[in-house]
Amino acid sequence: MRHILGFNSAVYTAAYHESENVVNIMNINNILVNIDIITRSYVNGTMPPVIYSFFPNVSPGYKIVEKPPHLKYLPVTLDTVANMRTYITDQDGNLLNLRGEVVTIRLDIRQK
């Protein structure tokens, strides 16, 4: 808990104390939706398979409903899609623990 609130490992008296470090309550700055069949996606100079990125617009614990305002089509790396992997990460590429919540992702795939 002390890491989240920014305190060092110490014994504090029963008085007012300010944390010595930056508070780390909200460590997710971006949610990235990844799909392993695309290419030409860029995030901070790297090429992860990200089809959409957004900042959650609700408080932690509330349902996120997100719809991209503008569709952008990225090249599919396969001629035939037999299967694909879709996963959600934070801005550092860490998988998000969604705690069993149902996630619906709708893809719009079109031919050139």
Beta strands, then each sheet from edge to edge (+ up, - down):
strand 1: 31-35
strand 2: 50-54
strand 3: 86-90
sheet 1: 2+ 1- 3+
end
